[in-house]
Amino acid sequence: MARLAKRIHDKRLLGVIRRYLQAGMMMGGFVSQREKGTPQGSPLSPLLSNILLDDLDKKLDARGHRFCRYADDCQIYVQSRRAGHRVKDNVTAFLETRLKL
């Protein structure tokens, strides 16, 4: 939510997003609390992915990589298998350390 608040300045919208993320889910006819994450297939999921992964786009752009990303699906194009492994390791480290994913 803190990362969203940096980009979204409307407090009411942030409140709606928070309530949506904290809403329970129906399983077997019973409502259970959601521990973490965004409901799969929800219209909010691609929006939040695009906001959160914008930093990844900027990092890939700055390094001159060719890539294509929609929501949380990403393809990065490199010249060799070795470069692919190097980029994969760097992107994984970035996602885990900087974005906490």
ZATI-287736 format. One record per residue (C-alpha): residue number from 1; x, y, z. Coordinates in Angstrom, 2 decimals. Example, Ala and Ser with C-alpha at 12.3 -4.5 7.8 and 13.67 -1.06 7.14 Angstrom:
<rec n="1" xx="12.30" yy="-4.50" zz="7.80"/>
<rec n="2" xx="13.67" yy="-1.06" zz="7.14"/>
END
This chain:
<rec n="1" xx="0.00" yy="0.00" zz="0.00"/>
<rec n="2" xx="2.90" yy="2.35" zz="0.69"/>
<rec n="3" xx="4.17" yy="1.89" zz="-2.87"/>
<rec n="4" xx="0.69" yy="2.61" zz="-4.23"/>
<rec n="5" xx="0.41" yy="5.73" zz="-2.07"/>
<rec n="6" xx="3.51" yy="7.13" zz="-3.80"/>
<rec n="7" xx="1.68" yy="7.05" zz="-7.13"/>
<rec n="8" xx="-1.98" yy="7.39" zz="-6.16"/>
<rec n="9" xx="-2.84" yy="10.50" zz="-4.17"/>
<rec n="10" xx="-6.60" yy="9.95" zz="-3.82"/>
<rec n="11" xx="-7.17" yy="8.67" zz="-0.26"/>
<rec n="12" xx="-10.62" yy="7.31" zz="-1.10"/>
<rec n="13" xx="-9.26" yy="5.21" zz="-3.96"/>
<rec n="14" xx="-6.48" yy="3.87" zz="-1.73"/>
<rec n="15" xx="-9.14" yy="2.94" zz="0.83"/>
<rec n="16" xx="-11.17" yy="1.05" zz="-1.78"/>
<rec n="17" xx="-8.06" yy="-0.83" zz="-2.93"/>
<rec n="18" xx="-7.15" yy="-1.72" zz="0.68"/>
<rec n="19" xx="-10.66" yy="-3.02" zz="1.41"/>
<rec n="20" xx="-10.65" yy="-5.03" zz="-1.82"/>
<rec n="21" xx="-7.29" yy="-6.64" zz="-0.93"/>
<rec n="22" xx="-8.43" yy="-7.42" zz="2.62"/>
<rec n="23" xx="-11.80" yy="-8.87" zz="1.59"/>
<rec n="24" xx="-12.35" yy="-12.51" zz="2.39"/>
<rec n="25" xx="-12.74" yy="-15.21" zz="-0.22"/>
<rec n="26" xx="-15.43" yy="-17.82" zz="-0.65"/>
<rec n="27" xx="-14.21" yy="-21.42" zz="-0.39"/>
<rec n="28" xx="-16.64" yy="-24.31" zz="-0.10"/>
<rec n="29" xx="-19.51" yy="-22.02" zz="0.80"/>
<rec n="30" xx="-17.61" yy="-20.35" zz="3.65"/>
<rec n="31" xx="-15.84" yy="-17.00" zz="3.74"/>
<rec n="32" xx="-12.21" yy="-17.20" zz="4.85"/>
<rec n="33" xx="-9.75" yy="-14.38" zz="5.45"/>
<rec n="34" xx="-7.13" yy="-13.68" zz="2.82"/>
<rec n="35" xx="-3.60" yy="-13.71" zz="4.24"/>
<rec n="36" xx="-1.82" yy="-11.95" zz="1.36"/>
<rec n="37" xx="-1.92" yy="-11.35" zz="-2.36"/>
<rec n="38" xx="-4.42" yy="-10.17" zz="-4.92"/>
<rec n="39" xx="-7.43" yy="-12.26" zz="-5.95"/>
<rec n="40" xx="-6.51" yy="-14.15" zz="-9.16"/>
<rec n="41" xx="-8.40" yy="-12.98" zz="-12.21"/>
<rec n="42" xx="-9.56" yy="-9.77" zz="-10.62"/>
<rec n="43" xx="-9.50" yy="-6.53" zz="-12.63"/>
<rec n="44" xx="-7.30" yy="-5.03" zz="-9.91"/>
<rec n="45" xx="-4.50" yy="-7.58" zz="-10.41"/>
<rec n="46" xx="-3.11" yy="-6.25" zz="-13.75"/>
<rec n="47" xx="-3.39" yy="-2.65" zz="-12.55"/>
<rec n="48" xx="-1.44" yy="-3.32" zz="-9.36"/>
<rec n="49" xx="1.13" yy="-5.40" zz="-11.28"/>
<rec n="50" xx="1.71" yy="-2.57" zz="-13.72"/>
<rec n="51" xx="2.13" yy="-0.02" zz="-10.95"/>
<rec n="52" xx="4.47" yy="-2.24" zz="-8.92"/>
<rec n="53" xx="6.57" yy="-3.47" zz="-11.85"/>
<rec n="54" xx="7.06" yy="-0.03" zz="-13.38"/>
<rec n="55" xx="10.40" yy="0.13" zz="-11.54"/>
<rec n="56" xx="11.44" yy="-3.10" zz="-13.28"/>
<rec n="57" xx="10.55" yy="-1.58" zz="-16.66"/>
<rec n="58" xx="12.72" yy="1.45" zz="-15.92"/>
<rec n="59" xx="15.64" yy="-0.76" zz="-14.84"/>
<rec n="60" xx="15.42" yy="-2.92" zz="-17.98"/>
<rec n="61" xx="15.12" yy="0.19" zz="-20.17"/>
<rec n="62" xx="18.15" yy="1.83" zz="-18.54"/>
<rec n="63" xx="20.22" yy="-1.29" zz="-19.23"/>
<rec n="64" xx="19.14" yy="-1.29" zz="-22.88"/>
<rec n="65" xx="17.24" yy="-4.58" zz="-22.77"/>
<rec n="66" xx="14.47" yy="-5.38" zz="-25.20"/>
<rec n="67" xx="11.46" yy="-6.66" zz="-23.33"/>
<rec n="68" xx="7.71" yy="-7.02" zz="-23.41"/>
<rec n="69" xx="5.58" yy="-7.00" zz="-20.27"/>
<rec n="70" xx="1.86" yy="-7.10" zz="-19.57"/>
<rec n="71" xx="0.87" yy="-7.14" zz="-15.89"/>
<rec n="72" xx="3.06" yy="-9.84" zz="-14.30"/>
<rec n="73" xx="4.02" yy="-11.63" zz="-17.54"/>
<rec n="74" xx="7.40" yy="-10.57" zz="-18.88"/>
<rec n="75" xx="9.69" yy="-11.61" zz="-21.73"/>
<rec n="76" xx="13.23" yy="-10.26" zz="-21.97"/>
<rec n="77" xx="15.13" yy="-10.80" zz="-25.20"/>
<rec n="78" xx="18.89" yy="-11.41" zz="-25.09"/>
<rec n="79" xx="21.62" yy="-12.52" zz="-27.51"/>
<rec n="80" xx="22.81" yy="-15.72" zz="-25.81"/>
<rec n="81" xx="21.96" yy="-18.34" zz="-23.22"/>
<rec n="82" xx="24.72" yy="-16.98" zz="-20.98"/>
<rec n="83" xx="23.27" yy="-13.47" zz="-21.16"/>
<rec n="84" xx="19.84" yy="-14.93" zz="-20.41"/>
<rec n="85" xx="21.10" yy="-16.55" zz="-17.21"/>
<rec n="86" xx="22.85" yy="-13.35" zz="-16.15"/>
<rec n="87" xx="19.75" yy="-11.21" zz="-16.78"/>
<rec n="88" xx="17.51" yy="-13.75" zz="-15.06"/>
<rec n="89" xx="19.71" yy="-13.70" zz="-11.94"/>
<rec n="90" xx="19.80" yy="-9.88" zz="-11.90"/>
<rec n="91" xx="16.04" yy="-9.53" zz="-12.40"/>
<rec n="92" xx="15.32" yy="-12.15" zz="-9.72"/>
<rec n="93" xx="17.57" yy="-10.33" zz="-7.25"/>
<rec n="94" xx="15.90" yy="-7.00" zz="-8.11"/>
<rec n="95" xx="12.40" yy="-8.44" zz="-7.64"/>
<rec n="96" xx="13.28" yy="-10.09" zz="-4.34"/>
<rec n="97" xx="15.37" yy="-7.34" zz="-2.73"/>
<rec n="98" xx="14.01" yy="-4.08" zz="-4.07"/>
<rec n="99" xx="10.37" yy="-4.94" zz="-4.75"/>
<rec n="100" xx="10.06" yy="-7.61" zz="-2.04"/>
<rec n="101" xx="8.36" yy="-10.09" zz="-4.38"/>
END
